[in-house]
Amino acid sequence: MASFVYILGSRGKGGARSYVGWTTDLDNRLRAHNAGTGARSTRGRQWRLLYAERYINRGEAMSREWHLKRDRRFRKMLIAQIIDDRDTQ
């Protein structure tokens, strides 16, 4: 079954944040995060999908998730896009 690694971004009272996870259904997972039923650390914020990669199996997706969680430079670059989008609106 195909799996996805994704990065979500959110702006809020505490500033901009990112979240990295994996799933087999991106749309349902994003809805869960925004409904407050996703991961505990994502509750209370509105999230948007910033980035996603597709993998053939769960193991590959989980491995990539581990690496993306440690790639702060890449995550900060994606968060900067949220801030830039706000400035252009």
C-alpha positions, 0 to 999 in steps of 0.5 A, spaced: 500 500 500 502 506 498 504 511 504 506 518 504 510 522 508 508 529 509 510 536 512 504 541 515 505 548 517 501 553 521 501 560 524 498 561 530 499 565 537 506 561 538 509 563 531 509 558 525 510 551 526 511 545 522 509 538 523 512 531 520 508 525 519 506 519 515 500 516 512 496 512 507 491 517 506 493 525 506 486 528 505 483 524 511 490 525 515 490 533 514 482 533 516 484 529 522 489 534 524 485 540 523 479 537 527 484 536 533 484 528 532 491 528 529 497 528 533 497 531 540 502 536 538 497 539 532 491 540 536 488 547 537 491 550 530 489 550 523 494 546 518 496 546 511 499 541 507 506 544 505 510 538 502 508 531 501 512 525 498 509 518 496 513 511 497 511 504 495 511 501 502 510 504 510 517 502 511 520 507 506 515 512 508 517 511 516 524 512 514 524 518 510 519 521 516 525 520 521 530 524 516 525 529 515 524 530 522 531 532 523 532 536 517 530 543 520 533 547 514 528 544 510 522 545 514 524 552 516 524 554 508 517 551 508 515 555 514 518 561 510 513 560 505 507 561 509 510 567 512 511 570 505 504 568 503 501 572 509 505 578 507 502 577 500 495 577 502 
